Amino acid sequence: MMTAEEYLESLRRLRRKVYLFGERLADPVDHPFLRPSLRAVAATYALAHEPEHAAVMTATSHLSGRRVNRFTHIHRSADDLVTKSKMGRMLGAHTGCCFQRCVGMDALNALFIVTHDMDRQGGTDYHRRFLRYLEMVQERDLVCDGAMTDPKGDRSLPPHRQPDPDLYLRVVEERADGIVVRGAKVHQTGALSSHELIVMPTVALRDEDKDYAVAFAVPADAEGIVYVVGRQSSDTRRLESGTLDRGNVTFGGHEALVVFEDVLVPRERVFMLRETAHVGQLVSCFAAYHRQSYACKVGVGDVLIGAAQTIAEYNGTERASHVRDKIVEMNHLNETLYCGCIACASEGRPTASGTWLVDTLLANVHKQNVTRLPYEIARLAQDIAGGLMVTMPSERDLRSPEVGRYVEKYLRGREGVPTEHRMRVLRLIENLTLGSAAVGYLTESMHGAGSPQAQRIMIAREVDMAQKTRAARRLCGIDEG
């Protein structure tokens, strides 16, 4: 397994076309805008080498028998799924942000299942290809970006009826040595932290959309791929001197628009080609895994609760009954989220491929809670923090020879607590609930792994209403005959 430094060095060897603020970046890896995000991914490598975290961060590959980073592992039991959730919570608390590797792990596991089923039912050789690819990923300890979300254009129209056919990624040419694809993937968290891009369809498809039914993997620096880095609230604070106003002084995240401009995909890296009948299964399987992965929000919630408790102590309000009650409520909501991800993992089942899949109903229930509860946790944190969180002067003002003494004097809280400490924890709460980290903690909680309505559709589909109505009729004496 790679170390954190080996991981960062491996990214430096990639030759990618990356644009930020309209300009191409010569050195994305060491650019201050992206560096916090890469540090978050590097933490997944660093912790895997620490003995106290090895049981959670690593696993034994069922392919090679060697220890691998858990993010490259295929789940072989319910315990694997539970450990995945524990890992997500631990890393969320360690980084205080999105650590970006879950989506690749979820894509690998979903493709393991679906390629196996396609081969069994259709006589194809996708699973063989995928196994060779997976062996390479595990052997080299790579980060994979699972790229599913298409721009979609007019949502009322299917892919083949879009005025611009490229608004869903598609096959534009088939050659002896592979396929050529064109289109884009949006909202790609961690795209520039990845060595590989694993591309999948975003919606179930019919035969008239068969050119869009494609799944494959390409190196992140393949010819024809262009990255346009997305904006986040308060993101340029990373470019300022000092660390106080960043909130999270070490870690962060990023997203990107990833454009595929006639990219050649070697045939050995194609895992689905026009098999429209299996697209729905792949989308559903990936979504279930990825909805379980939101255990990470529990870890970030741990950080936010800790920050709320800290600022209450700094403000001298920690003994107030309403503050204590709000802290209890924050913990209640956060642990409720944890119950969901552990439940869907514990109730997982083996598939025909031998890979364990989470309980799909409970995974969707868990993610539905994630679309709501972090917002209430964030609201309570802001309530406890007070308005200074968004009105206090900057670090430059604190350091200023002219006005620094005023900031120091008038922003002090409890005796014995340095003003700077109070400002730092307020900035952390701001970062998590309004700033750049709110992208991962709040908006991603709402829309990541599918919008709230997507989960409600799956809940309606998965719930056994017939069993419920039979139980009700039986108990009130209705004769089924």
Secondary structure, 3 states (H helix, E strand, C coil): CCCHHHHHHHHHCCCCEEEECCEECCCCCCCCCCHHHHHHHHHHHHHHHCHHHHHHHEEECCCCCCEEEHHHCCCCCHHHHHHHHHHHHHHHHHHCCCCCCHHHHHHHHHHHHHHHHHHHHHCCCHHHHHHHHHHHHHHHCCCEEEECCCCCCCCCCCHHHCCCHHHCCEEEEEECCEEEEEEEECCCCCHHHCCEEEECCCCCCCHHHHHHCEEEEEECCCCCEEEEECCCCCHHHHHCCCCHHHCCCCCCCCCEEEEEEEEEEEHHHEEEECCHHHHHHHHHHHHHHHHHHHHHHHHHHHHHHHHHHHHHHHHCCCCCHHHHHHHHHHHHHHHHHHHHHHHHHHCCEECCCCCEECCHHHHHHHHHHHCCHHHHHHHHHHHHHCCHHHHCCCHHHHHCCCCHHHHHHHCCCCCCCCHHHHHHHHHHHHHHHCCCCHHHHHHHHHHCCCCHHHHHHHHHHHCCHHHHHHHHHHHCCCCCC
